[in-house]
Amino acid sequence: MTDATALEAALRDVAGDRVQAVRLAADGTASTVIDVQGLDSAARAAMETALITAASKLGVTGLRVGMTASRRQRRIIAVGSGKGGVGKSTLSANLAIALHRLGRPTGLVDADIYGPSQARLFATEDQRPEARDKKLIPVMSRFGVPMLSMAHLVKPGQPIAWRGPMAGNALGQLVDAEWGEIETLIVDLPPGTGDVQLTMLQKYKPAGAVIVSTPQDLALIDATRAIGLFTQGGVPLIGMVENMAGYICPHCGQTSDPFGHGGAQDAASDSGMPFLGRIPLAMAIRAGSDAGEPPAAGEGPIADAYRAIAVRIAAWLDATA
């Protein structure tokens, strides 16, 4: 290999496909351009140091590292259901964290204007977003996921009694915020098929939708309505998640199915959409959610269940990019 080829190989060992260009001068100095999209300042500094070290081992002195971050189109993933009480907000929160842990810059919008809950799930109820150039700056959670919710803008417990147009305007403030380098925006929609959902479909056109349902027949009937709404709006269906799918007794270890089993998977098959996976009915999910500790931020079988669904969503995003 030529010296230039050897240098490029060494730099790619450090930065992989982020290496955009490599130039080796006759005097032994060199330069490279690295795509640092999605990396924070600490990660960028660490990568620059590692690149300079790799080059010096080949006798290259004075490596200059140029950094660029080509802005990618932000893609919205809507999480919806036809009714309330199916665990949609909990799933949205954990998916956002799981996607972030997969290395994908992910933000979260709590679009349930009248009944926001994400601030409680992330323990950010006491935080208020700042504004810059008439745009909100999302609140950063301690899990690395920036987020916005009406709970960040009103006093705790204050009722939000707005008509449809005002709710639509509020949604716009949340979605059109200063999200920076966030590439994937999870939007936790309210239950049903009302004004907020229509505003989301017509104004922001999600890249795809995830449908959440429990296995019981009543929830599946309402989930079908949500599927119909997204289909009519031309939004691709990423797949369906069966939530509260089986309860494992903490005392005897036996599994029971208080809401049935497999109903969402059958509904997904009947609708011609992928089945993304199951999340169990577990005390740890309820306790962690109330405490502001989403299970996806930890380890164990429940975190693995959320991660598996996030992996399938990430694969869909990559395949449709």
TORSEVO-779346 format. One record per residue (C-alpha): residue number from 1; residue in one letter; x, y, z negated. Coordinates in steps of 0.001 Angstrom, whole numbers, plus 500000, padded with zeros to 6 digits. Each point is the difference from the previous one (the first is absolute). Last residue first. Example, Ala and Ser with C-alpha at 12.3 -4.5 7.8 and 13.67 -1.06 7.14 Angstrom:
SITE   num   residu        u        v        w
SITE     2        S   513670   498940   492860
SITE     1        A   498630   496560   499340
END
This chain:
SITE   num   residu        u        v        w
SITE   321        A   466140   506967   495816
SITE   320        T   497393   497237   500221
SITE   319        A   502245   497054   499145
SITE   318        D   501852   501976   497327
SITE   317        L   496776   501078   498313
SITE   316        W   498620   496457   500132
SITE   315        A   503192   498635   498440
SITE   314        A   499735   502599   497233
SITE   313        I   496382   498960   499363
SITE   312        R   501032   496341   499777
SITE   311        V   502851   500840   497617
SITE   310        A   497614   502097   497870
SITE   309        I   497685   496989   499652
SITE   308        A   502875   497819   498812
SITE   307        R   501177   502748   497636
SITE   306        Y   496605   500209   498341
SITE   305        A   500009   496259   499323
SITE   304        D   503642   500112   498852
SITE   303        A   499162   502686   497440
SITE   302        I   497300   497672   498666
SITE   301        P   502342   497005   499899
SITE   300        G   502824   501776   498156
SITE   299        E   501946   503224   500165
SITE   298        G   499215   503638   499324
SITE   297        A   498853   503034   501964
SITE   296        A   497315   497928   501722
SITE   295        P   498352   499556   496584
SITE   294        P   498927   503662   499857
SITE   293        E   501101   501473   496638
SITE   292        G   497760   502999   499271
SITE   291        A   498704   498398   496804
SITE   290        D   496478   499430   501322
SITE   289        S   501435   498435   503159
SITE   288        G   502379   497763   498073
SITE   287        A   497218   498692   497769
SITE   286        R   497641   499322   502902
SITE   285        I   502671   498363   502137
SITE   284        A   501335   497963   497072
SITE   283        M   496492   498728   499206
SITE   282        A   499924   498283   503372
SITE   281        L   497353   499547   502680
SITE   280        P   502347   498771   502705
SITE   279        I   501125   501874   503128
SITE   278        R   499544   498148   503279
SITE   277        G   501563   500395   503433
SITE   276        L   500168   501907   503260
SITE   275        F   497248   498248   501969
SITE   274        P   500269   501120   503613
SITE   273        M   496959   501272   501905
SITE   272        G   497636   498147   502334
SITE   271        S   496915   501023   498037
SITE   270        D   499039   496390   499218
SITE   269        S   503580   499292   498933
SITE   268        A   500045   503021   497715
SITE   267        A   496677   498945   498514
SITE   266        D   501339   496491   499344
SITE   265        Q   503071   501442   498279
SITE   264        A   497795   502339   497995
SITE   263        G   497789   497144   498817
SITE   262        G   502889   497753   499031
SITE   261        H   498982   499470   496397
SITE   260        G   497045   500994   497864
SITE   259        F   499640   503017   497734
SITE   258        P   500472   498158   496698
SITE   257        D   502587   497667   501580
SITE   256        S   501676   497969   497270
SITE   255        T   503617   498961   499528
SITE   254        Q   501055   497976   496945
SITE   253        G   503097   501106   498120
SITE   252        C   498499   499107   496627
SITE   251        H   500554   503218   498036
SITE   250        P   500819   502680   502612
SITE   249        C   497096   498790   502166
SITE   248        I   500908   500542   503646
SITE   247        Y   497273   501922   501804
SITE   246        G   499501   499639   503740
SITE   245        A   499879   502514   502822
SITE   244        M   499424   503370   498369
SITE   243        N   500946   501566   503357
SITE   242        E   499805   498387   503425
SITE   241        V   501947   502220   502376
SITE   240        M   498943   500590   503596
SITE   239        G   502045   500887   503065
SITE   238        I   501795   502649   502014
SITE   237        L   496752   501164   501594
SITE   236        P   500698   502466   502794
SITE   235        V   498115   503329   499741
SITE   234        G   497763   500740   502996
SITE   233        G   497396   501822   497911
SITE   232        Q   497367   497387   500804
SITE   231        T   502379   497298   498800
SITE   230        F   500785   501935   496836
SITE   229        L   496312   500389   499173
SITE   228        G   499147   496392   500887
SITE   227        I   502713   498655   497712
SITE   226        A   498657   502176   497201
SITE   225        R   496522   498582   500595
SITE   224        T   501388   496468   499929
SITE   223        A   501544   500780   496624
SITE   222        D   496481   500684   498719
SITE   221        I   498839   496495   500921
SITE   220        L   503244   498592   498602
SITE   219        A   499390   501663   496638
SITE   218        L   496544   498405   499777
SITE   217        D   501299   496553   501055
SITE   216        Q   502638   499727   497276
SITE   215        P   503672   499570   500938
SITE   214        T   501015   503522   498916
SITE   213        S   500663   502464   502762
SITE   212        V   502680   502354   501294
SITE   211        I   500378   501083   503626
SITE   210        V   503345   501325   501219
SITE   209        A   499852   502582   502777
SITE   208        G   502366   501066   502767
SITE   207        A   501825   502915   501578
SITE   206        P   497504   502309   498346
SITE   205        K   498306   502635   502201
SITE   204        Y   500496   503218   498027
SITE   203        K   497090   502229   501013
SITE   202        Q   497258   497614   501122
SITE   201        L   500807   496941   497899
SITE   200        M   500926   501849   496815
SITE   199        T   497081   502403   500304
SITE   198        L   497615   497074   500512
SITE   197        Q   501376   498208   496944
SITE   196        V   499633   503130   497873
SITE   195        D   496433   500575   501192
SITE   194        G   498653   496523   499272
SITE   193        T   500672   496326   500692
SITE   192        G   500104   498380   496576
SITE   191        P   502615   499937   497289
SITE   190        P   502526   502840   499822
SITE   189        L   503120   499741   502168
SITE   188        D   503466   499287   498611
SITE   187        V   502268   501434   502683
SITE   186        I   503437   498369   500288
SITE   185        L   502386   502309   501854
SITE   184        T   502908   498365   501809
SITE   183        E   502993   501951   501302
SITE   182        I   500707   502337   497074
SITE   181        E   502924   502240   500915
SITE   180        G   498410   503208   498717
SITE   179        W   496414   499557   498827
SITE   178        E   499161   503710   499881
SITE   177        A   496211   499686   499728
SITE   176        D   497656   499525   502946
SITE   175        V   498428   496862   498497
SITE   174        L   499158   501549   496639
SITE   173        Q   498838   503366   501277
SITE   172        G   497954   498335   502730
SITE   171        L   498239   497774   497467
SITE   170        A   498972   503120   498093
SITE   169        N   498550   501473   503188
SITE   168        G   497961   496846   500564
SITE   167        A   498717   500097   496422
SITE   166        M   498941   503605   500538
SITE   165        P   498179   499052   503214
SITE   164        G   498162   497114   498262
SITE   163        R   498508   501863   497043
SITE   162        W   501937   500420   496809
SITE   161        A   499269   499018   496414
SITE   160        I   503459   499119   498680
SITE   159        P   499516   499225   496317
SITE   158        Q   502793   501057   497619
SITE   157        G   501183   497013   497961
SITE   156        P   503635   501029   500120
SITE   155        K   500347   503539   501379
SITE   154        V   500206   500315   503769
SITE   153        L   502874   499996   502517
SITE   152        H   502060   496916   499115
SITE   151        A   496833   497909   499566
SITE   150        M   499118   501078   503535
SITE   149        S   502801   497663   500993
SITE   148        L   503422   500306   501604
SITE   147        M   502911   497574   500058
SITE   146        P   503748   499567   500391
SITE   145        V   501116   496364   499507
SITE   144        G   503371   499467   498319
SITE   143        F   498566   498009   497085
SITE   142        R   500377   502921   497584
SITE   141        S   497311   501825   501965
SITE   140        M   500824   503084   502027
SITE   139        V   497134   502490   500235
SITE   138        P   499451   501133   503561
SITE   137        I   500867   503546   501108
SITE   136        L   496814   501747   501053
SITE   135        K   500109   502181   503094
SITE   134        K   499297   503729   500175
SITE   133        D   503641   500740   500880
SITE   132        R   501097   498163   496847
SITE   131        A   497673   498710   497293
SITE   130        E   500662   498289   496678
SITE   129        P   498238   496834   498936
SITE   128        R   498748   499582   496419
SITE   127        Q   501053   497206   497671
SITE   126        D   498168   498886   496833
SITE   125        E   498056   497235   501749
SITE   124        T   503175   498451   501438
SITE   123        A   499723   496589   498313
SITE   122        F   500093   498191   503374
SITE   121        L   496678   498160   499557
SITE   120        R   498541   502995   498171
SITE   119        A   500924   502394   502812
SITE   118        Q   498606   497483   502485
SITE   117        S   496488   500144   498541
SITE   116        P   498119   502720   501864
SITE   115        G   496192   499739   499835
SITE   114        Y   498462   502846   501999
SITE   113        I   502848   500558   502462
SITE   112        D   500816   496333   500538
SITE   111        A   502701   500888   502513
SITE   110        D   502846   499129   497636
SITE   109        V   502913   500526   502361
SITE   108        L   503120   497872   499617
SITE   107        G   503493   500333   501474
SITE   106        T   502377   497437   501460
SITE   105        P   503642   500114   501116
SITE   104        R   500529   496349   501044
SITE   103        G   502797   498185   498171
SITE   102        L   498036   496876   499060
SITE   101        R   499673   501479   496509
SITE   100        H   498098   502920   501526
SITE    99        L   497637   497560   501706
SITE    98        A   499376   498268   496667
SITE    97        I   499349   503311   498239
SITE    96        A   497487   501123   502614
SITE    95        L   498404   496543   499986
SITE    94        N   499648   500143   496210
SITE    93        A   498189   503326   500054
SITE    92        S   497722   499028   502871
SITE    91        L   499106   496657   498359
SITE    90        T   499075   501723   496745
SITE    89        S   497891   502503   501926
SITE    88        K   498168   497274   501914
SITE    87        G   499210   497859   496977
SITE    86        V   496607   498728   501192
SITE    85        G   497911   502247   497757
SITE    84        G   498672   502310   502666
SITE    83        K   498405   499083   503289
SITE    82        G   500689   499740   503725
SITE    81        S   503733   499847   499549
SITE    80        G   502930   502070   501183
SITE    79        V   503759   500356   500042
SITE    78        A   501056   502385   502760
SITE    77        I   503586   499718   501250
SITE    76        I   501247   503305   501375
SITE    75        R   503101   500205   502149
SITE    74        R   502547   502802   499872
SITE    73        Q   501772   500374   503326
SITE    72        R   503731   499658   499630
SITE    71        R   502338   502882   499443
SITE    70        S   503499   499298   501282
SITE    69        A   502265   500378   497034
SITE    68        T   503539   500907   500941
SITE    67        M   503293   499720   498202
SITE    66        G   503469   500709   501317
SITE    65        V   502875   498160   498351
SITE    64        R   503524   501221   500705
SITE    63        L   502678   497356   499517
SITE    62        G   503261   501724   499079
SITE    61        T   502339   497066   500109
SITE    60        V   499540   496741   501850
SITE    59        G   502464   497334   498881
SITE    58        L   497504   497163   500261
SITE    57        K   499463   499956   496240
SITE    56        S   499437   503771   500239
SITE    55        A   496935   499439   502190
SITE    54        A   498290   497779   497424
SITE    53        T   500725   502514   497218
SITE    52        I   498607   502889   502076
SITE    51        L   496860   497985   500699
SITE    50        A   499534   499072   496335
SITE    49        T   500350   503631   498907
SITE    48        E   497455   501144   502589
SITE    47        M   497588   497265   498915
SITE    46        A   500243   501035   496352
SITE    45        A   499388   503653   500879
SITE    44        R   496936   499073   502065
SITE    43        A   498627   497794   497221
SITE    42        A   500375   502828   497479
SITE    41        S   498353   502540   502319
SITE    40        D   496944   497822   500646
SITE    39        L   499786   497580   502926
SITE    38        G   496829   499741   502116
SITE    37        Q   501649   501028   503304
SITE    36        V   503771   499970   499624
SITE    35        D   500874   499338   503661
SITE    34        I   503793   500044   500129
SITE    33        V   502280   501828   502441
SITE    32        T   503684   499054   500026
SITE    31        S   503323   501759   500259
SITE    30        A   503612   498903   500281
SITE    29        T   503561   501079   499363
SITE    28        G   502890   497933   501327
SITE    27        D   501602   502729   502118
SITE    26        A   498561   498481   503192
SITE    25        A   496458   500509   498780
SITE    24        L   497525   497244   499063
SITE    23        R   496314   500719   500530
SITE    22        V   497060   498054   498537
SITE    21        A   496285   500557   500676
SITE    20        Q   496607   499101   498535
SITE    19        V   500974   497892   496989
SITE    18        R   496719   499478   498117
SITE    17        D   499814   496580   501639
SITE    16        G   502244   498543   497315
SITE    15        A   501412   502500   497494
SITE    14        V   502917   498218   498342
SITE    13        D   500756   497113   502346
SITE    12        R   499042   502410   502777
SITE    11        L   502942   502198   498991
SITE    10        A   502414   497069   500258
SITE     9        A   498643   498975   503400
SITE     8        E   500296   503565   501264
SITE     7        L   503596   500181   498835
SITE     6        A   500894   496692   501650
SITE     5        T   498463   501175   503270
SITE     4        A   501935   503262   499853
SITE     3        D   503241   498132   499263
SITE     2        T   499381   497710   502921
SITE     1        M   498885   496441   499398
END
